[in-house]
Amino acid sequence: MAEDKGKRDSIGMSMKGGRTNNGFVQNEDILETDLDPGSPEDSPQHNAVDIFGPAEPDLKDVRPYAGMPKEVLFRFSGQARYRVPREILFWLTVASVLVLIGATIGIIAISPKCLDWWQAGPMYRIYPRSFKDSDKDGNGDLKGIQDKLDYITTLNIKTVWITSFYKSSLKDFRHGVEDFREIDPIFGTMKNFENLVAAIHDKGLKLIIDFIPNHTSDKHAWFQWSRNRTGKYTDYYIWHDCTRANGKTIPPNNWLSVYGNSSWHFDEVRNQCYFHQFTKEQPDLNFRNPDVQEEIKEIIQFWLSKGVDGFSFDAVQFLLEAKHLRDEAQVNKNQIPETVTHYSDLYHDFTTTQVGMHDIVRSFRQTMDQYSREPGRYRFMGTEAHGENIAKTMMYYGLPFIQEADFPLNSYLGKLDMPSGNSVFEVITSWMENMPEGKWPNWMDTLLSKSPMQWDNSSNAGFSEGNHTWLPTSSDYHTVNVDVQKTQPRSALKLYQELSLLHANELLLSRGWFCYLRNDNHSVVYTRELDGIDRVFLMVLNFGDLSLLNLKEMISDIPTRVRIRLSTNFAYKGREVDTHAITLDKGEGLILEYNTRNLLHHQTAFQDRCFVSNRACYSSVLNILYSLC
């Protein structure tokens, strides 16, 4: 015991002696000259336990304390009871980091592609001349659109789409553009446009604009230079020799304009005919000329640099014509050639969708992609190809590894003169059956009316404070206007708001499967469903007279009673209906909701009748979408 006590005392002397001061160890190089050579501190027994000596001290009964020299702490840290927990903690940390990295990579790998802004909600198309007049001249303008952005946000709109506002004549709803880089004075100034873009983005909205690259106005500077054979502009348009006899033009061939009669017009300045797919005031550009393609590229870049988020390119099927000038075939071979004057009298095999046309459209996409590299600033591209069959329309989606349009605009519903259950069904299924895998569908019911927007019951329907409007307002504006519909719980405005809000908040509608059940001359019935969600939306649309439907005959395991989630008749909202017999009024639509685990797209009988753009499943546990389902 005495010996052990002596050892402990010796260790204490070494740790607390004159070589330490408040926990700091003096420099080992300092000579110890102040010690008496014969003093007890210089005895062998003390040297044997000096911590700076070669011998290892026995630290078994010594506890770490504040101010302990680092050399001693290092010796303590090497003991198993300190080293093992430290190593365990280290490897647990490494393992946790690796698990988190692996989980992150795994979630990314199995997650479906997120919806981009152009997929997340409706696009609201505005004809600016009829939307809102801000300067009392009777014409709607850009400032008027900016003044009504709050209204647009109440519709749960994500994208504002403005039709042509370029400097142009009044021909063909301003499609004959005189300068692609100028705002028409009717609509305001470039500063007004820049302010509008900033205001739209401040609201969290996006902006796309129309662009028709096929032709210009005959007042465009390019055309004036071309008709005078000035430099590179000589071949900016499609010119060809033609014959003049007795004041009449004999065109090079039988090609017709969309609006009827010959698509060739004689120009007395150049003494040749120029080609026009539309009116004679809208000469077609020559897209086989690389300089023309470069001009259009620079115009696209000009507006992208102004902040627009995308384009709708119109009339793109007309960009190229056949190099030869052979006559197009008549639909009726027996028709006298001199009487062939209507566009529908010919097959337009040489003036639409020519080889190389899609390459030009893809070049538009490539130019826009250069501005899409910034996160969150993807540039949308839509195309309009009027009159194309469904197979040709689908080509605008591009090829599997070559991107073209995000989608060609679907105007087929708007072409139905008298919608019926059968005709609506055919439009929907023809698009879904032909759409390439992974692409995004879209639906338009375009209104041809251009009369001023009816905002309230004041003078000029609140559209303008001027003395006149460019078109007369409708006579019903006192009772049919935005202000009135805001207060009516069953108005068309309220219904649209409810529908757009439902779409924004329900994965079933934005990511779910579409499965059609039935159609007849009156009605169309289909479901929206998603793996991982045990609810289904069943849509019933009636385009005919009063109808009675038995949903039990269509879906055997549907509950006897289901809830009405939304209806065109707001009095029915939230009610339950008997699925054996659902009565539908003329023009009525229902969104029914019920719970089930037996989704239709898993059933063999419905596999050819169910479609989805990007397949996804929902995990209620993790609250995420995943694609491995």
HELIX and SHEET records of a PDB file:
HELIX    1   1 ALA A    2  LYS A   16  1                                  15    
HELIX    2   2 PRO A   40  ASP A   42  5                                   3    
HELIX    3   3 PRO A   44  ASN A   47  1                                   4    
HELIX    4   4 LYS A   70  SER A   77  1                                   8    
HELIX    5   5 ALA A   80  ILE A  110  1                                  31    
HELIX    6   6 TRP A  117  GLN A  119  5                                   3    
HELIX    7   7 PRO A  128  SER A  130  5                                   3    
HELIX    8   8 LEU A  142  ASP A  147  1                                   6    
HELIX    9   9 LEU A  149  THR A  154  1                                   6    
HELIX   10  10 LYS A  171  ARG A  174  5                                   4    
HELIX   11  11 MET A  190  ASP A  202  1                                  13    
HELIX   12  12 ALA A  221  ARG A  227  1                                   7    
HELIX   13  13 GLY A  231  ASP A  235  5                                   5    
HELIX   14  14 PRO A  290  SER A  305  1                                  16    
HELIX   15  15 VAL A  316  PHE A  318  5                                   3    
HELIX   16  16 PRO A  337  THR A  339  5                                   3    
HELIX   17  17 TYR A  343  ASP A  345  5                                   3    
HELIX   18  18 MET A  357  ASP A  369  1                                  13    
HELIX   19  19 ILE A  390  MET A  394  1                                   5    
HELIX   20  20 MET A  395  TYR A  397  5                                   3    
HELIX   21  21 LEU A  413  LYS A  415  5                                   3    
HELIX   22  22 GLY A  421  ASN A  434  1                                  14    
HELIX   23  23 SER A  459  GLY A  462  5                                   4    
HELIX   24  24 VAL A  482  THR A  487  1                                   6    
HELIX   25  25 ALA A  492  ASN A  505  1                                  14    
HELIX   26  26 LEU A  507  SER A  510  1                                   4    
HELIX   27  27 LEU A  551  GLU A  553  5                                   3    
HELIX   28  28 PHE A  570  TYR A  572  5                                   3    
HELIX   29  29 LEU A  600  HIS A  602  5                                   3    
HELIX   30  30 THR A  604  ARG A  609  5                                   6    
SHEET    1   A 2 THR A  20  ASN A  21  0                                        
SHEET    2   A 2 PHE A  24  VAL A  25 -1                                        
SHEET    1   B 6 MET A 123  ILE A 126  0                                        
SHEET    2   B 6 THR A 159  ILE A 162  1                                        
SHEET    3   B 6 LYS A 206  PHE A 211  1                                        
SHEET    4   B 6 GLY A 310  ASP A 314  1                                        
SHEET    5   B 6 PHE A 380  GLU A 384  1                                        
SHEET    6   B 6 PHE A 407  PRO A 408  1                                        
SHEET    1   C 2 TYR A 166  SER A 168  0                                        
SHEET    2   C 2 VAL A 177  ILE A 183 -1                                        
SHEET    1   D 3 TRP A 239  HIS A 240  0                                        
SHEET    2   D 3 GLN A 272  PHE A 275 -1                                        
SHEET    3   D 3 TRP A 264  ASP A 267 -1                                        
SHEET    1   E 2 THR A 243  ALA A 245  0                                        
SHEET    2   E 2 LYS A 248  ILE A 250 -1                                        
SHEET    1   F 2 GLY A 398  LEU A 399  0                                        
SHEET    2   F 2 ILE A 402  GLN A 403 -1                                        
SHEET    1   G 7 GLU A 576  ASP A 578  0                                        
SHEET    2   G 7 ARG A 561  SER A 567 -1                                        
SHEET    3   G 7 GLY A 589  ASN A 595 -1                                        
SHEET    4   G 7 ARG A 535  ASN A 542 -1                                        
SHEET    5   G 7 SER A 523  GLU A 529 -1                                        
SHEET    6   G 7 TRP A 513  ASN A 519 -1                                        
SHEET    7   G 7 CYS A 610  PHE A 611 -1                                        
SHEET    1   H 2 SER A 547  LEU A 549  0                                        
SHEET    2   H 2 ILE A 582  LEU A 584 -1                                        
SHEET    1   I 2 CYS A 617  SER A 619  0                                        
SHEET    2   I 2 ILE A 624  TYR A 626 -1                                        
END                                                                             
